[in-house]
Amino acid sequence: MRLISRGRHHATFEFGDLRVISLRDGYIDMPPTRLRDEEGCALAELPAAVPLAGGDLRLSVNAFFVTDGTRSVLIDTGASDVWHDPTMGLIYEALDEAGIDPADITDVAITHNHEDHVSGLITPDGAEAFTGLRRVWIGAGDASVFTGRLEPLRDRVVPVTQEVAINDWTTAIPTPGHTPGHTVYEVASGTGRLLVWGDTVHVPTLQFERPNVSWEFDGNQAQARAARATLLERLARPHHFVAGAHLDSPGIARVTPSGDGYALEYLAPSIG
């Protein structure tokens, strides 16, 4: 995996015969009390290594576009205007900066049904963001999100109920816990494997070193914790990489065992 270009809102990586483009939708600030210990209680103390912005945790919001030059898939879509925050909804600008025509996107894969991951399917003016869209892949447990403003896309939803290939090099892997339909997408190239996840980790400066720390909005914290442990163990294998929706943009990194947890090594300096 090698960084080959970058801009204000995107970074492009060469991944064997594929290109992986990180797209920055922006960031959101959350109170540290969202972090939970194994009893489900707010952490008594936040480690000094965890940076704060005005007393809050600052979470990057990323999406990822993967292409072999002919076929492509966009994984997650950002928040559009539903967050009502000017720090979000930048994915359309990021796509333009990266030279990606939204009309060429036929497949979108959603990690889960929360607003900052799925809402970018519809632009702020209420139009479909991807006019060539044929399929929206999402965990079956989260497919009910396609109502209201997302209703027009419902006939293109492909519910994921088990591990399934969505093209020759991308496989959907159910990882319930954060939500019932939370799904990770594994991208395989000739040089390695990339796991693209949504809300497996929210605070990278803490949850790699201490994977048992969970998040208030994990629907099933024990299940989410178990899914994170399984994925981290998988990522520690040679030639594996992670692309995370809430890792510091551009959000692509290596993971290695470290003490009782793991260490994260980003492949490019942060954007923004």
C-alpha positions, 0 to 999 in steps of 0.5 A: 500500500503506497500513497501516490497523491493527496489533496485537501480532502482526499488521498490516493493509495496504490494497492497492488492492481487497485487504487484506494481513495480516501475521501474526507467528509469532515469531522464531528466532536463528541464528549469523552463520556461516550467512551465506556468500560467493560461494565458499560460505565463512562470511563473514570479517567481519560488517558493523557494520550487522547487529544481533545478539542475544546474538551471533546473528542474529535472524530474524523469521518471518512469514506473510501472509493476502491477501483480496478480502473473498470469497476469500483465501489464506494464504501460509506457516503458521509453525512450530507446535510443531516448533521446540520454541522458545517464541519461535515458533508464534504464528500462531494467536494472530496469526490470532485477533488479526486477526479471521481464522477459521482455518476460513474458510481454503480455500487455503494457499500454501507458499513451501517445505518448511522447518519454519518455513513449513509446519508450522503446517498442523497445530496442536500438539495434532495437529489440522488448523489449517484445517478448511475447507482445500481446496488446499495449493499448493507447489512440486513439488520440495518436495511430498514434505514431506507425510508424517508429521504432514502426511500427512493433507493430502497429498490436497489438495496442488497441486504447482506445476511452472510459473508458474500462477494460484491465483486471480484475483489471486495467481500462483505463480512457481517460484524454485528455489535455496533448495530445489528447489521454492521458490516466490514468490507475486505478488499483483496489485491495482489499485495495484501488485504484491506479491511474497511470498517465503520464504527469498529473504532471511534477513538484510535488513540485509545481503542487500539491500545485498550480494545475493551473500551467501547462506545456508548452508541454500540447497540450491543457493547459486548458483541461490538467488543468481541467483533473488534477483538476478532478484527484486530487479530485478523489485521495483525497478520502480514500484508493486512491494512485497515481503512477506518471511517473514524481513524484520523483522515485519510484513515489508512494504517497498519496494525501490529500487536503491542503489549495487551493491545495493538499499535496503529501506524498510519500510512500518510500524515493526517488531513485537516 
